[in-house]
């Protein structure tokens, strides 16, 4: 049946669909195609998205009803893909467009454009790469090398892992733009991308600044401009420059009123430039808010949690943040340096050696898996060494740490600390001195005179035999501690060492009392404090010395220490005790310890001589025993049991 003339003139896409293909004559088909072309034209003319979609869908219906594969059909699918908001919907439209081009065996620049757009919809790097390569293949087939070609080269570079290949593709994009004298965002993006392939911060800054010059000349301040300011900030060396760039990026985002996930990154970066902890925390919290608003919980979120952990007020909060970051990394199957750092930070705040060791081993295994060996790897080796009690085991990890620092050419405070730690594992004093000196030289070179430097001065002093030289180093350590108002066990140790090498009795007592004050203030009772009490027991007035000696013996007992110093303390306690029975028991205990450590016979032989003098007086030892009670009469009670056995 032929259509009437007047009806054919008023034909619409809807009517064609009603009639069906079998009822449409050639003249009507031509009319339908003309209508589809007009609909496509009107779609590209209007700025209204809803109208654009409506026109394109009507044109699409015409082609589908006519069962006609035409390059305009590919154009419709491509534009509908551009308008779609859902990624899957975009991908479906672009895939349909490419299928049309394949069916009609005809490619044009639009084919390349669709391949490129399809690549953008994928998260998988390989899928992206495949699409970008096909887009470039089309451009090469057509002999086209224009701005769009440069854009594809630029994006392809982002999918390549090899740095040299990345650089080659970014340079290609940039050269095309320069050759064509392109004055658009494309050249700025090329500069921006090229900056990312350089390890040198100076070169990064150079290309980011060139990108910003292009944006400035074009009077463009959009999301890409803000992103470039953010990138430039990460490449700047001074904190002030970084803060200025991040603040500029944030200001642009606020001005244009665009919601962009990059704002989260900017807030995080800006937070890292703040000295004020509260301000830093505020920026980190805002970064998390941005990511949450986009439903993002990925590597970027995990990094913010690590940053929050570093400034958390309590250990409990720190642990919570670090575990959150690790949980995200595990869920995503991420293998990166940040994962290793999260494990390392968690290890630093855990309390048991085994928990710490597990975290450090996880960090180390991650570094090995991603084949990364840098100063942070060395930090982990050093921390891992700290978890072992055996000097032999610590030695191996500290040695590995300083070797990696040396290969990386790193020279910072952590390196100085590692050399100091390594020195403590050595038996030979000359070797100890060598590594303590290297440590101290690094601190001096860096202009650092902190508590760690004080610790090295103290350790270095202990390697000399000359008391005068030792005293100089110990005094330097204490000068640092006093200036910084440090309160730690190391301060007590330094005062104790200074007491040992001081010749004047008055100074020995003065330094020991200062050491005791430090230990009491920080609530530490250990073998180092016992040493201080022992020194005091040898030099204070007679009525006080036994109290100090018993305090020392109490600590030795608690830590199950058996050494010549313990024996000497018992011996000294026997000498100063006024209770004959107590004297005997202290001497017997001294002999017992000396025998356990197999001391020289001449030392042991001296005590029985004194002991025999007092054994003959045992029958008159009935004075009050108040002085011995603080030692809890521990020796007396033990000896009573032995007496009963007799």
Phi, psi and omega per residue, in radians:
X1 nan 2.251 3.136
X2 -1.508 2.482 3.101
X3 -1.350 2.568 3.070
X4 -1.205 2.669 -3.061
X5 -1.070 -0.825 -3.080
X6 -1.124 -0.551 3.132
X7 -1.260 -0.691 -3.138
X8 -1.076 -0.582 -3.118
X9 -1.243 -0.473 -3.131
X10 -1.758 0.355 -3.060
X11 -1.121 2.486 3.107
X12 -2.242 2.896 3.119
X13 -1.059 -0.673 -3.131
X14 -1.090 -0.757 -3.131
X15 -1.133 -0.684 3.117
X16 -1.067 -0.689 3.123
X17 -1.149 -0.607 3.137
X18 -1.223 -0.675 -3.072
X19 -1.250 -0.626 -3.077
X20 1.483 2.755 -3.025
X21 -1.131 -0.651 -3.065
X22 -1.106 -0.472 -3.074
X23 -1.666 0.047 -3.079
X24 -1.749 2.003 3.100
X25 -1.303 3.001 -3.107
X26 -0.998 -0.701 -3.124
X27 -1.108 -0.641 3.131
X28 -1.271 -0.633 3.125
X29 -1.104 -0.719 3.124
X30 -1.117 -0.709 3.123
X31 -1.092 -0.702 -3.134
X32 -1.133 -0.730 3.121
X33 -1.142 -0.683 3.089
X34 -1.084 -0.734 3.129
X35 -1.092 -0.756 3.136
X36 -1.064 -0.696 3.131
X37 -1.130 -0.717 3.124
X38 -1.144 -0.682 3.122
X39 -1.105 -0.710 3.097
X40 -1.103 -0.759 3.138
X41 -1.063 -0.779 -3.137
X42 -1.177 -0.569 3.117
X43 -1.106 -0.668 -3.120
X44 -1.395 -0.279 3.138
X45 -1.469 -0.639 -3.058
X46 -1.365 2.601 3.082
X47 -1.663 -0.221 -3.116
X48 -1.357 2.073 -3.066
X49 -1.090 -0.723 -3.117
X50 -1.099 -0.777 3.114
X51 -1.127 -0.719 -3.140
X52 -1.031 -0.841 -3.137
X53 -1.090 -0.737 -3.110
X54 -1.073 -0.795 3.140
X55 -1.110 -0.751 -3.126
X56 -1.152 -0.683 3.131
X57 -1.161 -0.663 3.096
X58 -1.127 -0.765 3.117
X59 -1.097 -0.686 3.127
X60 -1.097 -0.718 3.124
X61 -1.081 -0.672 3.117
X62 -1.047 -0.891 -3.107
X63 -1.125 -0.700 -3.139
X64 -1.151 -0.702 3.139
X65 -1.188 -0.628 3.119
X66 -1.381 -0.142 -3.101
X67 0.915 0.782 -3.058
X68 -1.932 2.178 3.062
X69 -1.662 2.033 -3.020
X70 -2.511 2.670 -3.116
X71 -1.076 -0.460 3.076
X72 -1.161 -0.530 3.098
X73 -1.140 -0.703 3.082
X74 -1.117 -0.640 3.111
X75 -1.097 -0.728 3.133
X76 -1.098 -0.862 -3.140
X77 -1.035 -0.719 -3.128
X78 -1.091 -0.775 -3.118
X79 -1.235 -0.638 3.066
X80 -1.106 -0.614 3.058
X81 -1.111 -0.698 3.123
X82 -1.120 -0.605 -3.081
X83 -1.449 -0.408 -3.095
X84 -1.159 2.525 3.133
X85 -1.677 -0.592 3.135
X86 -1.332 2.268 -3.078
X87 -1.044 -0.747 -3.128
X88 -1.126 -0.689 3.111
X89 -1.117 -0.772 3.083
X90 -0.968 -0.865 -3.078
X91 -1.053 -0.704 3.140
X92 -1.109 -0.769 3.135
X93 -1.107 -0.800 -3.137
X94 -1.103 -0.683 3.119
X95 -1.101 -0.722 3.086
X96 -1.079 -0.746 -3.133
X97 -1.061 -0.775 -3.141
X98 -1.140 -0.646 3.114
X99 -1.081 -0.686 3.104
X100 -1.076 -0.817 3.129
X101 -1.038 -0.674 3.114
X102 -1.176 -0.694 -3.117
X103 -1.135 -0.707 -3.103
X104 -1.558 -0.029 3.107
X105 0.904 0.834 -3.120
X106 -2.471 2.217 3.108
X107 -2.066 2.607 3.051
X108 -2.564 -3.019 -3.102
X109 -1.087 -0.512 3.110
X110 -1.121 -0.598 3.101
X111 -1.056 -0.801 3.123
X112 -1.090 -0.725 3.140
X113 -1.075 -0.711 -3.127
X114 -1.206 -0.715 3.068
X115 -1.008 -0.756 3.133
X116 -1.081 -0.862 -3.125
X117 -1.091 -0.640 3.101
X118 -1.098 -0.717 3.121
X119 -1.046 -0.639 -3.128
X120 -1.101 -0.493 -3.063
X121 -1.331 -0.233 -3.088
X122 -1.583 2.550 3.006
X123 -1.572 -0.584 -3.113
X124 -1.206 2.226 -3.068
X125 -1.061 -0.751 -3.096
X126 -1.120 -0.666 3.116
X127 -1.140 -0.727 3.085
X128 -1.038 -0.880 -3.074
X129 -0.997 -0.772 -3.130
X130 -1.025 -0.773 -3.136
X131 -1.156 -0.751 -3.131
X132 -1.133 -0.677 3.114
X133 -1.105 -0.721 3.120
X134 -1.145 -0.659 3.108
X135 -1.075 -0.785 3.121
X136 -1.139 -0.611 3.099
X137 -1.057 -0.697 3.117
X138 -1.153 -0.806 3.137
X139 -1.033 -0.718 3.130
X140 -1.155 -0.691 3.128
X141 -1.090 -0.629 -3.129
X142 -1.522 -0.119 -3.112
X143 1.227 0.504 -3.097
X144 -1.733 2.302 3.033
X145 -2.459 1.481 -3.084
X146 -2.146 -2.886 -3.106
X147 -1.068 -0.669 3.120
X148 -1.108 -0.639 3.085
X149 -1.072 -0.744 3.127
X150 -1.072 -0.704 3.136
X151 -1.070 -0.753 -3.128
X152 -1.150 -0.745 3.086
X153 -0.997 -0.733 -3.123
X154 -1.086 -0.822 -3.134
X155 -1.192 -0.636 3.120
X156 -1.082 -0.646 3.117
X157 -1.039 -0.563 -3.129
X158 -1.244 -0.289 -3.108
X159 -1.647 -0.094 -3.068
X160 -1.679 2.387 -3.111
X161 -1.472 -0.671 -3.070
X162 -1.200 2.179 -3.042
X163 -1.066 -0.773 -3.115
X164 -1.097 -0.683 3.120
X165 -1.189 -0.702 3.071
X166 -0.979 -0.898 -3.103
X167 -1.006 -0.744 -3.139
X168 -1.026 -0.778 -3.109
X169 -1.224 -0.718 3.129
X170 -1.154 -0.698 3.112
X171 -1.128 -0.686 3.098
X172 -1.039 -0.786 3.117
X173 -1.066 -0.787 -3.116
X174 -1.129 -0.736 -3.136
X175 -1.118 -0.652 3.100
X176 -1.106 -0.790 3.133
X177 -1.064 -0.736 3.139
X178 -1.175 -0.723 -3.131
X179 -1.069 -0.707 -3.125
X180 -1.510 -0.005 -3.086
X181 0.914 0.819 -3.116
X182 -1.177 2.301 3.059
X183 -2.115 1.358 -3.120
X184 -2.709 -3.127 3.137
X185 -1.081 -0.398 -3.077
X186 -1.016 -0.720 -3.121
X187 -1.250 -0.583 3.084
X188 -1.122 -0.732 3.125
X189 -1.129 -0.630 3.126
X190 -1.141 -0.756 3.081
X191 -1.073 -0.758 -3.120
X192 -1.043 -0.798 -3.126
X193 -1.167 -0.730 -3.108
X194 -1.073 -0.589 3.135
X195 -1.053 -0.549 -3.038
X196 -1.246 -0.305 -3.063
X197 -1.531 -0.140 -3.089
X198 -1.690 2.412 3.070
X199 -1.398 -0.496 -3.130
X200 -1.216 2.176 3.109
X201 -1.117 -0.565 -3.141
X202 -1.116 -0.770 3.136
X203 -1.198 -0.662 3.081
X204 -1.019 -0.842 3.134
X205 -1.031 -0.729 -3.114
X206 -0.968 -0.853 -3.063
X207 -1.362 -0.583 3.064
X208 -1.131 -0.668 3.123
X209 -1.180 -0.639 3.082
X210 -1.113 -0.699 3.108
X211 -1.079 -0.763 -3.131
X212 -1.170 -0.566 3.060
X213 -1.076 -0.730 3.123
X214 -1.099 -0.829 3.131
X215 -1.043 -0.700 -3.133
X216 -1.139 -0.749 3.129
X217 -1.114 -0.605 3.128
X218 -1.489 -0.037 -3.107
X219 0.960 0.779 3.138
X220 -1.890 2.193 3.004
X221 -2.281 1.507 -3.111
X222 -2.184 -2.905 -3.107
X223 -1.060 -0.635 3.135
X224 -1.193 -0.625 3.073
X225 -1.105 -0.793 3.133
X226 -1.075 -0.728 3.125
X227 -1.059 -0.689 -3.129
X228 -1.180 -0.692 3.058
X229 -1.060 -0.702 3.111
X230 -1.086 -0.778 3.123
X231 -1.107 -0.723 3.129
X232 -1.072 -0.683 3.124
X233 -1.031 -0.690 -3.135
X234 -1.195 -0.361 -3.112
X235 -1.622 -0.228 -3.109
X236 -1.315 2.586 -3.076
X237 -1.548 -0.670 -3.096
X238 -1.524 2.551 -3.128
X239 -1.079 -0.647 -3.122
X240 -1.115 -0.765 3.128
X241 -1.121 -0.746 3.136
X242 -1.068 -0.814 -3.122
X243 -1.050 -0.706 -3.135
X244 -1.099 -0.768 -3.136
X245 -1.153 -0.785 -3.126
X246 -1.143 -0.664 3.117
X247 -1.128 -0.670 3.116
X248 -1.143 -0.742 3.109
X249 -1.052 -0.780 -3.130
X250 -1.135 -0.705 3.141
X251 -1.105 -0.680 3.109
X252 -1.129 -0.792 3.138
X253 -1.048 -0.716 3.137
X254 -1.183 -0.665 -3.122
X255 -1.147 -0.797 -3.096
X256 -1.418 -0.186 3.068
X257 1.120 0.558 -3.111
X258 -1.696 2.280 3.029
X259 -1.474 2.015 -3.063
X260 -2.452 2.382 -3.117
X261 -1.108 -0.375 3.118
X262 -1.092 -0.434 3.130
X263 -1.045 -0.614 3.088
X264 -1.051 -0.745 3.120
X265 -1.126 -0.698 -3.133
X266 -1.121 -0.791 3.111
X267 -1.019 -0.750 -3.136
X268 -1.108 -0.799 3.132
X269 -1.103 -0.715 -3.138
X270 -1.128 -0.665 3.096
X271 -1.053 -0.656 -3.120
X272 -1.199 -0.239 3.125
X273 -1.615 -0.120 -3.055
X274 -1.516 2.402 3.038
X275 -1.481 -0.570 3.138
X276 -1.268 2.086 -3.067
X277 -1.078 -0.729 -3.117
X278 -1.117 -0.715 3.120
X279 -1.149 -0.702 3.121
X280 -1.066 -0.816 3.136
X281 -1.069 -0.676 3.132
X282 -1.047 -0.784 3.135
X283 -1.168 -0.710 3.121
X284 -1.103 -0.722 3.113
X285 -1.110 -0.681 3.106
X286 -1.143 -0.644 3.098
X287 -1.054 -0.783 3.116
X288 -1.113 -0.667 3.108
X289 -1.050 -0.757 3.135
X290 -1.083 -0.854 -3.120
X291 -1.076 -0.711 3.132
X292 -1.141 -0.628 3.133
X293 -1.124 -0.439 3.093
X294 -1.705 0.097 -3.122
X295 1.173 0.492 -3.079
X296 -1.671 2.229 2.968
X297 -2.474 1.405 -3.076
X298 -2.282 -2.718 -3.088
X299 -1.009 -0.646 -3.130
X300 -1.110 -0.720 3.106
X301 -1.111 -0.758 -3.123
X302 -1.052 -0.686 3.132
X303 -1.119 -0.676 3.114
X304 -1.131 -0.698 3.106
X305 -1.071 -0.682 3.098
X306 -1.088 -0.753 3.137
X307 -1.116 -0.711 3.103
X308 -1.127 -0.631 3.108
X309 -1.078 -0.626 -3.103
X310 -1.166 -0.484 -3.085
X311 -1.918 0.072 -3.140
X312 -1.065 2.546 -3.057
X313 -1.361 -0.535 -3.106
X314 -2.072 2.718 3.102
X315 -1.079 -0.626 3.138
X316 -1.070 -0.764 3.112
X317 -1.144 -0.744 3.125
X318 -0.996 -0.858 -3.117
X319 -1.054 -0.707 -3.137
X320 -1.067 -0.796 -3.125
X321 -1.161 -0.781 -3.122
X322 -1.129 -0.679 3.130
X323 -1.188 -0.605 3.087
X324 -1.091 -0.769 -3.133
X325 -1.110 -0.767 -3.133
X326 -1.121 -0.671 3.122
X327 -1.060 -0.743 3.119
X328 -1.118 -0.819 3.136
X329 -1.031 -0.735 -3.140
X330 -1.113 -0.788 -3.098
X331 -1.094 -0.646 -3.112
X332 -1.498 -0.154 -3.102
X333 1.182 0.541 -3.088
X334 -1.317 2.389 3.039
X335 -2.200 1.774 -3.076
X336 -2.690 3.043 3.111
X337 -1.088 -0.630 -3.108
X338 -1.098 -0.567 3.089
X339 -1.114 -0.810 3.133
X340 -1.071 -0.708 -3.131
X341 -1.147 -0.663 3.119
X342 -1.082 -0.781 3.104
X343 -1.100 -0.704 -3.136
X344 -1.107 -0.795 3.139
X345 -1.121 -0.686 3.115
X346 -1.115 -0.740 3.128
X347 -1.040 -0.612 -3.084
X348 -1.190 -0.355 -3.091
X349 -1.912 -0.102 3.099
X350 -1.321 2.768 -2.973
X351 -1.707 -0.571 -3.103
X352 -1.636 2.542 -3.120
X353 -1.034 -0.653 -3.099
X354 -1.179 -0.745 3.104
X355 -1.092 -0.773 3.121
X356 -1.055 -0.819 -3.105
X357 -1.036 -0.731 3.132
X358 -1.058 -0.757 3.139
X359 -1.135 -0.797 -3.127
X360 -1.128 -0.631 3.100
X361 -1.165 -0.684 3.073
X362 -1.076 -0.725 3.111
X363 -1.103 -0.804 -3.113
X364 -1.121 -0.731 3.113
X365 -1.100 -0.628 3.101
X366 -1.146 -0.784 3.105
X367 -1.029 -0.702 3.132
X368 -1.165 -0.692 -3.098
X369 -1.137 -0.677 -3.119
X370 -1.632 0.110 3.084
X371 0.997 0.817 3.113
X372 -1.996 2.243 3.054
X373 -2.354 1.825 -3.137
X374 -2.512 -2.924 -3.076
X375 -1.058 -0.531 3.136
X376 -1.246 -0.596 3.042
X377 -1.088 -0.739 3.122
X378 -1.099 -0.678 3.100
X379 -1.002 -0.722 -3.121
X380 -1.161 -0.761 3.106
X381 -1.001 -0.749 -3.137
X382 -1.122 -0.820 3.129
X383 -1.071 -0.676 3.133
X384 -1.110 -0.696 3.097
X385 -1.054 -0.618 -3.122
X386 -1.138 -0.308 -3.081
X387 -1.450 -0.133 -3.102
X388 -1.775 2.511 3.097
X389 -1.469 -0.603 -3.102
X390 -1.238 2.214 3.103
X391 -1.060 -0.566 -3.135
X392 -1.091 -0.800 -3.136
X393 -1.232 -0.713 3.116
X394 -1.060 -0.711 -3.107
X395 -0.929 -0.817 -3.073
X396 -1.098 -0.747 -3.114
X397 -1.271 -0.704 3.102
X398 -1.110 -0.695 -3.139
X399 -1.094 -0.749 3.118
X400 -1.096 -0.687 3.141
X401 -1.064 -0.857 -3.088
X402 -1.214 -0.484 3.075
X403 -1.166 -0.745 3.138
X404 -1.173 -0.732 3.086
X405 -1.003 -0.738 -3.116
X406 -1.130 -0.757 3.141
X407 -1.147 -0.622 -3.112
X408 -1.403 -0.176 -3.127
X409 1.218 0.447 -3.091
X410 -1.480 2.412 3.086
X411 -2.497 1.524 3.108
X412 -2.375 -3.014 -3.066
X413 -1.078 -0.649 3.134
X414 -1.089 -0.607 3.115
X415 -1.155 -0.773 3.129
X416 -1.049 -0.741 3.135
X417 -1.117 -0.692 -3.131
X418 -1.124 -0.720 3.104
X419 -1.108 -0.687 3.105
X420 -1.106 -0.797 3.141
X421 -1.069 -0.751 3.136
X422 -1.062 -0.718 3.140
X423 -1.052 -0.601 -3.109
X424 -1.202 -0.290 -3.116
X425 -1.572 -0.070 -3.076
X426 -1.635 2.556 3.134
X427 -1.531 -0.667 -3.085
X428 -1.262 2.170 -3.089
X429 -1.126 -0.624 3.137
X430 -1.106 -0.740 3.123
X431 -1.187 -0.698 3.081
X432 -0.979 -0.851 -3.099
X433 -1.026 -0.675 -3.138
X434 -1.016 -0.862 -3.069
X435 -1.329 -0.573 3.059
X436 -1.147 -0.635 3.126
X437 -1.162 -0.743 3.092
X438 -1.033 -0.786 3.131
X439 -1.021 -0.839 -3.114
X440 -1.126 -0.664 3.116
X441 -1.098 -0.656 3.117
X442 -1.161 -0.766 3.102
X443 -1.029 -0.764 -3.118
X444 -1.124 -0.747 -3.139
X445 -1.089 -0.639 -3.133
X446 -1.449 -0.116 -3.128
X447 1.243 0.505 -3.108
X448 -1.788 2.183 3.052
X449 -2.282 1.215 -3.104
X450 -1.888 -2.943 -3.102
X451 -1.048 -0.615 3.135
X452 -1.168 -0.679 3.090
X453 -1.125 -0.673 3.088
X454 -1.049 -0.692 3.114
X455 -1.074 -0.698 -3.132
X456 -1.186 -0.725 3.086
X457 -0.998 -0.757 -3.136
X458 -1.085 -0.825 -3.118
X459 -1.142 -0.681 -3.125
X460 -1.142 -0.695 3.123
X461 -1.026 -0.630 -3.094
X462 -1.209 -0.231 -3.110
X463 -1.501 -0.147 -3.107
X464 -1.686 2.631 3.104
X465 -1.609 -0.355 -3.119
X466 -1.425 2.059 -3.097
X467 -1.060 -0.595 -3.135
X468 -1.133 -0.751 3.117
X469 -1.166 -0.754 3.115
X470 -0.981 -0.811 -3.105
X471 -1.021 -0.695 3.138
X472 -1.030 -0.787 -3.117
X473 -1.217 -0.715 3.139
X474 -1.124 -0.672 3.131
X475 -1.154 -0.639 3.079
X476 -1.123 -0.713 3.114
X477 -1.066 -0.824 -3.113
X478 -1.161 -0.648 3.111
X479 -1.027 -0.724 3.109
X480 -1.143 -0.814 -3.120
X481 -1.058 -0.760 -3.110
X482 -1.195 -0.681 3.134
X483 -1.105 -0.711 -3.105
X484 -1.570 -0.029 -3.106
X485 0.957 0.803 -3.126
X486 -1.320 2.390 3.056
X487 -2.190 1.722 -3.137
X488 -2.705 2.982 3.139
X489 -1.059 -0.603 -3.132
X490 -1.048 -0.550 3.111
X491 -1.162 -0.765 3.101
X492 -1.076 -0.710 3.129
X493 -1.100 -0.732 -3.130
X494 -1.111 -0.769 3.094
X495 -1.084 -0.698 3.121
X496 -1.094 -0.757 3.123
X497 -1.123 -0.685 3.130
X498 -1.140 -0.611 3.091
X499 -1.127 -0.684 -3.112
X500 -1.085 -0.737 -3.041
X501 -1.565 -0.170 3.114
X502 -1.284 2.422 -3.086
X503 -1.542 -0.555 -3.113
X504 -1.346 2.334 3.132
X505 -1.057 -0.733 -3.134
X506 -1.000 -0.770 -3.124
X507 -1.202 -0.690 3.115
X508 -0.987 -0.849 -3.121
X509 -1.124 -0.745 -3.119
X510 -1.049 -0.826 -3.119
X511 -1.178 -0.667 3.127
X512 -1.131 -0.721 3.135
X513 -1.136 -0.627 3.067
X514 -1.140 -0.683 3.118
X515 -1.107 -0.788 3.130
X516 -1.046 -0.716 3.128
X517 -1.042 -0.724 3.119
X518 -1.118 -0.859 -3.112
X519 -1.055 -0.734 -3.139
X520 -1.162 -0.630 -3.125
X521 -1.166 -0.689 -3.117
X522 -1.591 -0.036 3.070
X523 1.233 0.598 -3.128
X524 -1.905 2.272 3.031
X525 -2.236 1.804 -3.121
X526 -2.486 -2.988 -3.053
X527 -1.101 -0.568 3.114
X528 -1.115 -0.678 3.093
X529 -1.181 -0.658 3.103
X530 -1.008 -0.685 3.117
X531 -1.055 -0.734 3.141
X532 -1.117 -0.817 3.116
X533 -1.031 -0.684 -3.133
X534 -1.103 -0.729 3.124
X535 -1.120 -0.769 3.119
X536 -1.067 -0.680 3.123
X537 -1.085 -0.369 -3.141
X538 -1.588 -0.294 -2.980
X539 -2.206 -0.358 3.135
X540 -1.313 2.998 3.141
X541 -1.044 2.673 -2.960
X542 -0.994 -0.645 -3.071
X543 -1.227 -0.314 -3.136
X544 -1.804 -0.378 -2.970
X545 -1.116 -0.631 -3.119
X546 -1.124 -0.628 3.099
X547 -1.025 -0.788 3.141
X548 -1.163 -0.694 -3.138
X549 -1.128 -0.706 3.127
X550 -1.170 -0.644 3.066
X551 -1.070 -0.721 3.116
X552 -1.111 -0.794 -3.127
X553 -1.130 -0.590 3.103
X554 -1.067 -0.749 3.130
X555 -1.202 -0.758 3.122
X556 -1.023 -0.709 3.134
X557 -1.107 -0.759 -3.110
X558 -1.097 -0.650 -3.106
X559 -1.690 0.142 3.114
X560 0.928 0.764 -3.123
X561 -1.465 2.276 3.062
X562 -2.206 1.928 -3.136
X563 -2.758 3.016 -3.139
X564 -1.134 -0.480 3.125
X565 -1.220 -0.609 3.082
X566 -1.150 -0.799 3.127
X567 -1.056 -0.744 -3.133
X568 -1.120 -0.600 3.122
X569 -1.180 -0.747 3.064
X570 -1.067 -0.750 -3.135
X571 -1.045 -0.824 -3.141
X572 -1.121 -0.682 3.118
X573 -1.091 -0.667 3.083
X574 -1.118 -0.666 -3.124
X575 -1.125 -0.722 -3.003
X576 -1.621 -0.245 -3.129
X577 -1.180 2.407 -3.127
X578 -1.673 -0.154 3.120
X579 -1.633 2.026 -3.020
X580 -1.021 -0.742 -3.129
X581 -1.093 -0.676 3.113
X582 -1.148 -0.726 3.113
X583 -0.951 -0.857 -3.086
X584 -1.032 -0.788 -3.081
X585 -1.173 -0.656 3.081
X586 -1.111 -0.749 3.137
X587 -1.124 -0.738 3.116
X588 -1.072 -0.680 3.124
X589 -1.173 -0.683 3.112
X590 -1.060 -0.790 3.124
X591 -1.068 -0.744 -3.140
X592 -1.021 -0.778 -3.136
X593 -1.177 -0.789 3.136
X594 -1.018 -0.708 3.139
X595 -1.157 -0.623 3.128
X596 -1.154 -0.637 -3.119
X597 -1.640 0.055 3.099
X598 0.994 0.914 3.122
X599 -1.230 2.918 -3.122
X600 -1.103 2.511 -3.073
X601 -1.062 -0.572 -3.122
X602 -1.096 -0.575 3.128
X603 -1.240 -0.807 -3.098
X604 -1.166 -0.666 -3.058
X605 -1.114 -0.487 -3.080
X606 -1.171 -0.659 -3.044
X607 -1.180 -0.808 3.128
X608 -0.979 -0.548 3.112
X609 -1.048 -0.804 3.118
X610 -1.210 -0.678 -3.093
X611 -1.059 -0.750 -3.114
X612 -1.078 -0.572 3.137
X613 -1.092 -0.620 -3.076
X614 -1.585 -0.411 3.129
X615 -1.097 -0.560 3.140
X616 -1.216 -0.291 -3.115
X617 -1.802 0.145 -3.018
X618 -1.037 -0.530 -3.059
X619 -1.237 -0.253 -3.135
X620 -1.851 0.121 -3.068
X621 -1.488 1.410 3.126
X622 -2.193 0.379 3.109
X623 -1.261 3.024 3.133
X624 -1.093 2.651 -3.085
X625 -1.967 0.477 -3.109
X626 -1.021 -0.660 -3.061
X627 -1.114 -0.502 -3.084
X628 -1.558 -0.120 -3.020
X629 -1.123 -0.627 -3.114
X630 -1.085 -0.494 3.053
X631 -1.441 0.115 3.111
X632 0.967 0.644 2.964
X633 0.765 0.415 -3.053
X634 -0.994 -0.821 3.140
X635 -1.160 -0.712 -3.101
X636 -1.088 -0.761 -3.135
X637 -1.115 -0.757 3.132
X638 -1.082 -0.710 -3.092
X639 -1.221 -0.564 3.106
X640 -1.076 -0.716 3.121
X641 -1.086 -0.693 3.139
X642 -1.159 -0.613 -3.111
X643 -1.146 -0.692 3.129
X644 -1.106 -0.660 3.130
X645 -1.094 -0.605 3.117
X646 -1.152 nan nan
